[in-house]
Amino acid sequence: MKALVTGANGFTGSHLVKALEQRGDTVIGWVRKSSDLSRLSDCKVQLAYGDITDSQALQAAIQGVDAVFHTAAYVELGVVDEAKMQQVNVEGTRAVMQAARQASVSKVVYCSTIGIYGDTQGQVIDETFQRSQKGFSSGYDRTKYQAQQLVDQFAAEGLPVVSVMPSGIFGADDPHFGPVIDQFLKGRLKLWAGSDRITGIVHVDDLVEAMLLAADKAQPGSHYILSAGEMTTREMFQFLSQETGIAPPGEAPKAIVRVLGNLLDPVGRLLSWQPPLSRERVHYIYDRCVRVDATKAVQELGWQPRSVEATLREVLKR
């Protein structure tokens, strides 16, 4: 198989490139000229350069491709460039879907997020859930929801596209939770906010495996939630503490965290600085709870993710 992977240099994209190459597939990696390619240093991937909204360049890169895996996204909470996020997450997705349709690609797999379902208020939901949240929790929440609506529209019009909705993506080279683990392992993480926050967890390589299974088996238009299980932040740090002997961080006072988020948010926007706390981040910590059930992927795709505990042990191998 010949596959095009957008966002090939990213966390998920680079793991997908390696998995495809291990299968013997030919891979074209879509990246920007300014992209850090260190994650692809040991890969044979053929690189195609361009902005994700560059339709002409996408159409050239996609010629002769059997499958497209769209993982490119602007992922951030807090102080973000919403215009850029709209361009990457929405218009970029539109451009990829249009190019795939024009090239008559056999299968497209889109990497979405469980965030498209909105705040489920602690209710455990599956792929049949209809979003009930009014408005959006963040620019990322809004743009990924709009992108999913676009993808579903292309599917309804005949594009053979499948969507996967991962929960929190973890791995030894995780750029999001990884720095937190680094501080924890050095004994420097003394306080953390939101110990009761529930996080769905999936290992990046299990996400990749599900994407490959979806490309091979899934019916066009299908949605698959991907999560190995969930833990509260408190349970997560308690487990990491048991594995390492390092004391878990204490709980930061909620009132102080909320005040800091409100204070630092306007400062960050004024200075174009990403503060450690912002209104969006505080909202996600305390007020938003998305819980999911990945039974469909297990039953229909034969997906067998490693446990949450095994995933966290992998995260410690940094």
C-alpha positions as CSV (number, residue, x, y, z in Angstrom):
1,M,0.0,0.0,0.0
2,K,1.1,3.6,-0.7
3,A,-0.1,6.0,2.0
4,L,0.0,9.7,2.6
5,V,0.3,10.8,6.2
6,T,-0.4,14.5,7.0
7,G,1.4,15.8,10.1
8,A,3.9,13.1,9.6
9,N,6.5,14.7,11.9
10,G,4.1,15.0,14.8
11,F,3.6,12.7,17.8
12,T,0.9,10.5,16.3
13,G,2.0,11.0,12.7
14,S,5.5,9.8,13.3
15,H,4.4,6.7,15.1
16,L,2.0,6.0,12.2
17,V,4.8,6.4,9.6
18,K,7.0,3.9,11.5
19,A,4.1,1.4,11.8
20,L,3.3,1.7,8.1
21,E,7.0,1.2,7.1
22,Q,7.2,-1.8,9.4
23,R,4.4,-3.3,7.4
24,G,6.3,-2.7,4.2
25,D,4.1,0.1,3.0
26,T,5.4,3.1,1.0
27,V,4.8,6.3,2.9
28,I,4.6,9.9,1.8
29,G,4.9,12.3,4.8
30,W,3.2,15.7,4.4
31,V,5.1,18.3,6.4
32,R,5.8,22.0,6.4
33,K,9.2,23.5,5.3
34,S,9.7,24.7,8.9
35,S,8.8,21.3,10.5
36,D,11.1,19.6,13.0
37,L,11.8,16.3,11.4
38,S,13.8,14.7,14.2
39,R,11.0,12.2,14.9
40,L,11.4,10.9,11.4
41,S,15.2,10.6,11.4
42,D,15.2,6.8,11.2
43,C,12.5,6.5,8.6
44,K,12.5,6.0,4.8
45,V,9.5,8.2,4.4
46,Q,9.2,10.3,1.2
47,L,8.6,13.9,2.3
48,A,6.1,16.3,0.5
49,Y,6.2,19.9,1.7
50,G,3.5,22.4,1.9
51,D,0.9,24.1,4.0
52,I,-2.1,21.9,4.9
53,T,-4.4,24.2,3.0
54,D,-2.3,24.2,-0.2
55,S,-4.7,22.3,-2.4
56,Q,-2.5,22.2,-5.5
57,A,0.5,20.8,-3.6
58,L,-1.8,18.3,-1.8
59,Q,-3.2,17.1,-5.1
60,A,0.3,16.6,-6.5
61,A,1.4,14.6,-3.4
62,I,-1.7,12.4,-3.3
63,Q,-1.4,11.1,-6.9
64,G,-1.1,7.3,-6.9
65,V,-1.8,7.0,-3.2
66,D,-4.1,4.2,-1.9
67,A,-4.8,5.6,1.6
68,V,-4.7,8.9,3.3
69,F,-4.2,9.3,7.1
70,H,-5.0,12.8,8.2
71,T,-3.4,13.5,11.6
72,A,-2.2,17.1,11.1
73,A,-3.8,19.5,13.6
74,Y,-3.2,22.6,15.7
75,V,-3.6,21.3,19.2
76,E,-3.5,23.8,22.1
77,L,-5.5,25.2,24.9
78,G,-5.3,28.7,26.4
79,V,-3.7,31.5,24.4
80,V,-4.0,30.4,20.8
81,D,-4.1,32.0,17.3
82,E,-7.8,31.2,16.6
83,A,-7.5,32.3,12.9
84,K,-4.6,29.9,12.4
85,M,-6.4,27.1,14.3
86,Q,-9.4,27.6,12.0
87,Q,-7.1,27.4,8.9
88,V,-5.3,24.3,10.0
89,N,-8.1,22.3,11.7
90,V,-11.0,23.2,9.5
91,E,-9.8,24.5,6.2
92,G,-6.8,22.1,6.2
93,T,-9.2,19.2,6.7
94,R,-11.4,20.4,3.9
95,A,-8.4,20.6,1.6
96,V,-7.3,17.1,2.5
97,M,-10.7,15.6,1.9
98,Q,-11.1,17.4,-1.4
99,A,-7.7,16.2,-2.6
100,A,-8.5,12.6,-1.6
101,R,-11.9,12.7,-3.4
102,Q,-10.3,14.2,-6.5
103,A,-7.6,11.5,-6.5
104,S,-10.2,8.7,-5.9
105,V,-8.3,7.4,-2.9
106,S,-9.5,4.0,-1.6
107,K,-9.6,4.9,2.1
108,V,-9.2,8.0,4.2
109,V,-8.7,7.8,8.0
110,Y,-9.2,11.0,9.9
111,C,-7.8,11.4,13.4
112,S,-10.5,13.4,15.3
113,T,-10.9,13.6,19.1
114,I,-13.4,12.6,21.8
115,G,-13.7,16.3,22.3
116,I,-16.2,16.6,19.4
117,Y,-18.8,15.1,21.8
118,G,-18.5,18.1,24.1
119,D,-18.9,18.0,27.8
120,T,-20.7,14.8,28.6
121,Q,-20.9,15.9,32.3
122,G,-19.5,12.6,33.5
123,Q,-21.8,10.4,31.4
124,V,-20.0,7.5,29.7
125,I,-20.9,7.7,26.0
126,D,-20.4,5.8,22.8
127,E,-20.4,6.8,19.1
128,T,-24.2,7.2,19.1
129,F,-24.1,10.2,21.5
130,Q,-25.5,13.4,20.2
131,R,-23.6,16.5,21.5
132,S,-25.7,18.4,24.0
133,Q,-23.2,21.1,25.1
134,K,-24.3,24.6,24.1
135,G,-21.3,26.4,22.7
136,F,-17.7,25.3,22.9
137,S,-15.1,25.0,25.6
138,S,-12.2,26.2,23.5
139,G,-11.0,27.1,20.0
140,Y,-9.7,23.6,19.7
141,D,-13.0,22.1,20.7
142,R,-14.9,24.3,18.2
143,T,-12.5,23.8,15.2
144,K,-12.3,20.0,15.7
145,Y,-16.1,19.8,15.9
146,Q,-16.4,21.8,12.7
147,A,-13.8,19.6,11.0
148,Q,-15.7,16.5,12.0
149,Q,-18.9,17.9,10.5
150,L,-17.0,18.5,7.3
151,V,-15.6,14.9,7.3
152,D,-19.1,13.5,7.9
153,Q,-20.4,15.6,5.0
154,F,-17.7,14.2,2.7
155,A,-18.6,10.7,3.9
156,A,-22.2,11.3,3.1
157,E,-21.2,12.4,-0.4
158,G,-19.3,9.1,-1.0
159,L,-15.8,9.7,0.2
160,P,-14.6,6.5,1.8
161,V,-13.5,8.2,5.1
162,V,-13.4,6.7,8.6
163,S,-13.0,8.8,11.7
164,V,-11.2,7.8,14.9
165,M,-11.8,9.7,18.2
166,P,-8.9,9.1,20.6
167,S,-9.0,10.1,24.2
168,G,-5.8,11.4,25.8
169,I,-2.8,10.1,23.8
170,F,0.2,8.9,25.8
171,G,3.6,7.5,25.0
172,A,7.2,7.8,26.0
173,D,7.8,10.7,23.6
174,D,4.5,12.4,24.4
175,P,5.0,16.2,24.0
176,H,2.0,17.1,26.2
177,F,2.1,15.0,29.4
178,G,5.7,14.0,28.9
179,P,7.2,17.2,30.3
180,V,5.1,16.7,33.4
181,I,6.4,13.2,33.8
182,D,10.0,14.6,33.4
183,Q,9.4,17.0,36.3
184,F,7.8,14.2,38.4
185,L,10.8,11.9,37.8
186,K,13.1,14.6,38.9
187,G,11.1,15.1,42.1
188,R,10.2,18.6,41.2
189,L,6.5,18.2,40.8
190,K,5.2,19.3,44.2
191,L,1.7,20.5,43.3
192,W,-0.9,19.6,40.7
193,A,-4.4,20.9,40.0
194,G,-7.5,18.8,39.6
195,S,-6.8,15.5,41.2
196,D,-10.4,14.4,40.6
197,R,-10.3,15.1,36.9
198,I,-11.0,12.0,34.8
199,T,-8.7,11.3,31.8
200,G,-9.3,8.8,29.1
201,I,-6.0,7.2,28.1
202,V,-4.8,5.5,24.9
203,H,-1.2,4.6,24.0
204,V,-0.1,6.3,20.8
205,D,0.9,3.0,19.2
206,D,-2.5,1.5,20.0
207,L,-4.1,4.5,18.4
208,V,-1.9,3.9,15.3
209,E,-2.9,0.2,15.3
210,A,-6.6,1.2,15.4
211,M,-6.1,3.6,12.5
212,L,-4.5,0.8,10.4
213,L,-7.3,-1.6,11.3
214,A,-9.8,1.1,10.3
215,A,-8.1,1.5,7.0
216,D,-8.3,-2.2,6.4
217,K,-11.7,-3.1,7.8
218,A,-14.0,-0.2,8.6
219,Q,-17.0,0.8,6.6
220,P,-16.9,4.3,5.1
221,G,-18.5,6.9,7.3
222,S,-17.8,4.9,10.5
223,H,-16.7,6.5,13.8
224,Y,-14.6,4.7,16.4
225,I,-13.9,6.0,19.9
226,L,-10.4,4.9,21.1
227,S,-9.6,4.6,24.8
228,A,-8.1,1.9,26.9
229,G,-9.7,3.1,30.0
230,E,-9.6,6.1,32.4
231,M,-8.1,7.3,35.6
232,T,-8.4,10.4,37.8
233,T,-5.3,12.5,38.0
234,R,-4.9,11.4,41.6
235,E,-5.0,7.7,40.6
236,M,-2.5,8.3,37.8
237,F,0.0,9.9,40.1
238,Q,-0.6,7.3,42.8
239,F,0.2,4.6,40.2
240,L,3.3,6.4,39.0
241,S,4.4,6.8,42.6
242,Q,4.0,3.1,43.3
243,E,6.1,2.3,40.2
244,T,8.9,4.8,41.0
245,G,8.9,5.4,44.7
246,I,8.6,9.1,44.1
247,A,6.0,10.9,46.2
248,P,2.9,12.1,44.2
249,P,2.3,15.9,44.0
250,G,0.0,17.6,46.5
251,E,-3.3,19.1,45.5
252,A,-3.2,22.8,44.6
253,P,-6.0,24.8,46.2
254,K,-8.8,25.1,43.7
255,A,-9.7,28.7,44.6
256,I,-6.1,29.8,44.0
257,V,-5.9,27.9,40.7
258,R,-9.1,29.6,39.4
259,V,-7.8,33.1,40.5
260,L,-4.5,32.5,38.8
261,G,-6.2,31.3,35.6
262,N,-8.3,34.5,35.5
263,L,-5.3,36.7,36.2
264,L,-2.8,35.1,33.8
265,D,-5.1,34.7,30.9
266,P,-5.3,38.4,29.9
267,V,-1.5,38.8,30.6
268,G,-0.8,35.9,28.2
269,R,-3.0,37.4,25.5
270,L,-1.4,40.8,25.9
271,L,2.1,39.4,25.7
272,S,1.4,36.6,23.2
273,W,2.6,34.2,26.0
274,Q,1.2,30.8,26.9
275,P,0.8,30.9,30.7
276,P,0.7,27.7,32.7
277,L,-2.8,28.5,33.7
278,S,-5.6,30.2,31.7
279,R,-9.4,30.3,31.8
280,E,-9.6,27.5,29.2
281,R,-7.1,25.3,31.0
282,V,-8.9,25.8,34.4
283,H,-12.2,25.0,32.7
284,Y,-10.8,21.7,31.4
285,I,-9.3,20.9,34.8
286,Y,-12.5,21.4,36.9
287,D,-15.6,21.9,34.8
288,R,-15.5,19.6,31.8
289,C,-15.8,15.9,31.9
290,V,-15.9,13.7,28.8
291,R,-16.1,9.9,29.4
292,V,-16.2,7.4,26.7
293,D,-16.7,3.7,25.9
294,A,-14.5,2.1,23.2
295,T,-16.4,-1.2,22.9
296,K,-17.2,-0.6,19.2
297,A,-13.6,-0.5,18.1
298,V,-12.8,-3.7,20.1
299,Q,-15.8,-5.6,18.7
300,E,-15.8,-4.4,15.1
301,L,-12.1,-3.9,14.4
302,G,-10.6,-6.5,16.8
303,W,-8.7,-3.7,18.4
304,Q,-6.8,-4.8,21.5
305,P,-5.2,-1.9,23.3
306,R,-2.7,-2.3,26.2
307,S,-4.1,-1.5,29.6
308,V,-3.9,2.0,31.2
309,E,-1.4,0.7,33.6
310,A,0.8,-0.7,30.8
311,T,0.5,2.6,29.0
312,L,1.7,4.6,32.0
313,R,4.6,2.2,32.5
314,E,5.6,3.0,28.9
315,V,5.4,6.7,29.6
316,L,8.0,6.3,32.4
317,K,10.5,5.0,29.8
318,R,11.7,8.4,28.9
